[in-house]
Amino acid sequence: MESRRIGTQGLDRSQDSDTGSASLLSEADLGLIDALQISPRASWAQLGDVLGVDPVTVARRWARLNSAGEAWSTVALGQRQLHTMTMAFLELDCEAGATLEVADALGQAGHLITLQHIAGSYDLWVIAVSASLPPLADYLLADLPRLPGVRKIRTHMATRVFDASRRWRLRVLPRSAVSALTPATGPAESTRPMDDIDRRLFSALSVDGRATYPELGELVGASSRTVQRRLARLVATGDVDFRCDLARPLAGWHAAAVLWLEMPDHLLEKTGRALVDWAETRTCAAVAGPANMLLTVGLHSASDLHPLVSRLTSEFPHIRVVDRQMVLRQAKLYGRVLDATGRWVRATPVDPWALELR
């Protein structure tokens, strides 16, 4: 694990950003990223054993990928938190010529975790998350409409989040490697709610999901052993999870789309559970509205959208595709602000509790 110091105010590598290169990553790099998607905090020794290279080489390769903005590791909300927190999907119309400025302003907010430029009937698609509904409602009704450049807001409230890119992975490693890397989880010692130290750990891990226990302990004012014990509990209870992501065009995923689906309510659970296993699925959630499911997908090219929709309606005859929009550009992905090539240029800590502290 790299030894650089981290901070909860975020990292910025925009001065090193190179938006001109779009070549695909090597097979070795993709294998390492896939391994880290399976077990984001695996040791260099564990990763080296599975990948057949020495730990020093693995660490050096990851440092190169991360410093170039091509791959990164971060923390994510676990399934228990996804069930208890309030999540909303926002469609924003912007004043003419103001879309980039609005996106830049929204990218700095910790409770707005993902942001996309959309080709369609609106300009920006945003995922907002909050520990409870009242502060999010205040933000959507009073604060966001006053942001310069915002013309209109449509809000879709999630009623059940099946996945928010936690389970997505490249799927390039063989099954034996997946089995060797899949972390074992035991029962939690305690199921108490997250406290202030837990939240500060979450914030620090949003900047660097592979931060060492001593680094984290220094940031939150606790011993390494306390941090290790707390993280083990948070993972076991489903409060936190870890994820590894990459500049997706460098792995051949050059396009993405947002789909709004309609189906009988009693089939939402079964359908959502099935769709999270699709290689293309990024986010899948039940929402309140005539279109009662949101599905965001990654695509190798824009031309793959129609075959995917055909497959969707073939495998799930009860689904009606209400609307679909292509993504022009991913501007922010789970706390990472991205450049035009998908590389990260700034880390903004994910903070679902930010609105409650105002």
N, C-alpha and C positions, 0 to 999 in steps of 0.2 A: 504494500500500500504506500502511495506516495506520501512524503513527509511534509509537504507544504502546509502552512497554517491556513485555516479557514476562518471565516467570520460570518456572522448572521446578517450582515448588511448586503451580502451578495458579491459576486465576482463579475468582473468586466474584462473581456478580452477583445473588445471591438477594435482596438488599435492594431490587433494582429489579424483581423478578419480578412480573408481572401475569398471574394465572391466569384472568382473567375474559374475555379477548378471544379469540375463535376464528374471526374472519373470515378469508377466504382472502387470500393474498398477491396483489398485482397481477400482471398479465401481464409488466410490465417487471421486477419483482423475480424472478419465476419464470425469466425468460429469463437474468438475471444468474446465478442459482444454477445453472441448467443449464450455462451457459458455464463456470462454475467447477468443476462436476462433470467436465466434459470436460478442462479444463486448470486445476487448482486454483492453480497458481502463475503463471498468465499475468499479464503486466503490465497495468496499467490502460489503457495505450495499445492493447494488443492487444485487450483486451475491448471497449474503446470502438469500435474499428474494426468489429468483428463486430456489435456491438449498435446501432451507429449513433448513439452519444452521445459526448460529450467525456469524456476520462479523469477529470477532476475530478468530474463527475457520477457516474460509475461508482464511484469511490472513496468518495464521500459516501454513495451508496446502500448500498454494502456495509457501511460503518461503522454505518449505522443498523440494518441487519438484524442485524449481529453484536452490537451493544450491546443490542439488544432481546431477544437470545437466540433469534431466529427462524432464523438460519443461522450456520454456522460452518465453518471449514476446519481440517483436522488431517492428521497423517501416518498412514499405515497400513502394516502389514506387507506387503511385496511378495511375489510368488509364490514366490521362492526361499526366503524365510523361512517362508512358510506350509507349504512342503514339508518343512522341516527342524525346525521347532519342534513342540512337543507341544501339542495343543489338545484340550480336553475340554468336553463339554456337561453341565451339572449340573442335576438336578432336586432341589429342596429342599422338604421338608416342614417347616413351622415350628409352634411351639407356638401355641395359640390366642391371638390378639391380639398376637403378636410379629412378624408379617411385616414391618411397616413399619420396625421397629427393626433387624431383621436386614438388610433391604435397605439401610438407611442405612449400616450398618457395612460391608457388602460393597462399597458404592459408593465407599468410600475406598481400596480396594485396586487398585494399578496392574496387577496380573496378572489381575484380573477385569474384562474389558473391556466386557461387555454384560450387562444385567440386566433381566428382565421379570417382572411379576406375571402369573400365569397363572390362568385359570378352568378347573379340571379336577381331576385326581387329585393334584396337588401345588400348591405355592404360588409358588415362584420358579424361573425358568429362567435359567441363568447360563452365559456363555462364559468359560472359564479358559484362559490361555495361559502357557506356560513354555518357556524355551530347551531344556530337557531333561526327561525323565520323572521321575528320582529326586526332585528337589525338589518337583515337583507332587504326586507320590505321598505324600511326607511331609506336605504341606499337607492333602491330602484325607483321609489316614488319622489324622493327629494333631491338626492345628490347627483345621480347619473344624468337626469334630464337637464341639469344646469351645466354640464360639461360642454365647453365651447366646441361647436362642430357637430354635436349630436342632434339629430332632427326628430327621430322617432324610435321607440323601443318596443319590442314585442317580447314577452316573457313566457317561457314554457317551464313549468315547475315539474321536477322529477318526482315521481312517486315511488320508484324502485330503480336503483342503479345496479345493473347486472355486472357491468365492468366499465372501467374508465382507463383503458390501456394498460392495466396492471399485468394482464396475462399474455399480452401480445409479445411474440418473440420471432426471431428470424427463422427458426426451425431448420438450421443447417447441420446441427450435430446429430450423431446417431443416437438411438434409443439408449444404448449402454451408457453414453456420456450423460444423458439426461438423468438416468437413474442414479449415477454416481454423484451428481451435483445437487440433486433435489434435497434441500435441507429438511432435516427431521424436526418436527415441532412437538413439544410436549404440552401437558396441561399447564395453564397459567397458575402461578402462586396466588395471584389476587386478580379480581376482575373490577377493581375500583375504577372510577373515571380518571381520565388524564388530568394531572395537576400541572402547576406552572412549570416545574422542571421538565416534565414530559413534553410540554408544548415548546419549551426552548430547545430541547433535543430535536424535536421535529423540525423546527426552524433551521437549526444548524445543519441537519442532514438534508434539508432541501437544497442547500448550497453544495454539499459534497456527501453523497450517500455512502462513500467509503472512508469517511473520516475515522481516524483511530479513536479508541476509547480514551486515551490520554488527551487527545485534542478536544474531544467532546466534553470530557470532565473539566478541562480548563475553561471552556466556554460557559458551562452551566454551574460551575462551582461545586462539583461533586467528584468523588474518587473514580478512578477507572473502573473499579470493581462495581461500584454503584451504578454507573452508566451501563455497564455490560448487563447487569441484572435487570435494570429497568427496560432496556431494549428487548431483552429476551421475553419479559412479561408482555410488553406492548405488542410484539409479534404474535405471541401465543394467544392473546385475547382478540386479535384481529383489529387492534386499534391502528397499527401501522404496518406497512408493507414496504418493500424496496423495489426499485425498478431501474433498468438500464435502457437508455434510448440512444438514438443515433440520428445523424443527418440522413433521413430516410431516402432521398434520391441517390445517395452513395451506395445503397443496397438495392437499387433498382425500383424503388417505390417512388415513382415520379408524379403521382397524382393522388387525389383524395376527393371524397364526396360526402355530403350530408344527406341522409335519406329520412323522410318522415313517413311512417307506416301506420296503417289502420288495421285493426283486427279485433275479434271478440275479446272482451276483457278476460274471460276465463282461460284464454290461450296465451296471455302475455307471459306468464312465468315459464311455461314450457318452451315457448319460442325464444325468449331471451336467453335461457340457459343453453339452448342449442346454438344460437348465433355467436355466443362468446367463444365458441370453439372454431369458428371460421378463421382462416388465416388472414382474411381481409379486415376483420372487425377490430375497430379501435375503441369506440365507446358504444355502449348499448344500454338504454334506459327506458323504462316506462314513464310516460309523461301524462299530465292532465290536459285533455283537449281532444278534439275530433280525431287528429292524428295522435294515437296514444302510445307510439313507440318511436324513439329516436335511434338511428343507427348511423354511425360514422365509419367510413371504410377507407382503407388504403388501397391504391390501385397501381399497377405497374405502368399503365398509361390511361389517358382519358377514354380511349376506345374500349377499355375493359368494363366501363360502367354498365353498358346495356347487357352484355352477357351475364354480369353479376345480378342485375335486376331480374333477368329471365330465370336464372338459377334460383333466386330468392322466391319468386312467385311459383316456380315449379315445385320446389321442396316444401313450401309452406303455402298451399292453395288458399288458406284463409286470410292471407296478407293482401292488402291493397296499398300500392305505393302512391301516397297522396302528393308528395312533392320530392324533388331531388335538386341539389345544387352542387356544382363543382367548386372545389377549393382553388382559389387563385394562388394563395400563398399562406403558409403556416407562419404566423408572426410570433406566437408564443405557445410553448408546449409544456404543460405541467410545471410552470415556474421558470422555464428557460426562454429568454427572448432569442429569436432566431434571425439569421440574415436570409437573403434571397436564395441561398443554396441549401438552407436547412441547418447550417452549423450554428451552434449557440454562440452568442456574443455577450450575453449578460445573464446572470442568475439572480432572480428575484425570489426570495424565500416564500414558499406557499404558506399562507397564514389564514386558515379558516376562522380564526378567532379575532381577526383584525377589526371587524365591524363592531364587535361587542366592547372594544376598548375605547371607542371614540367618545 
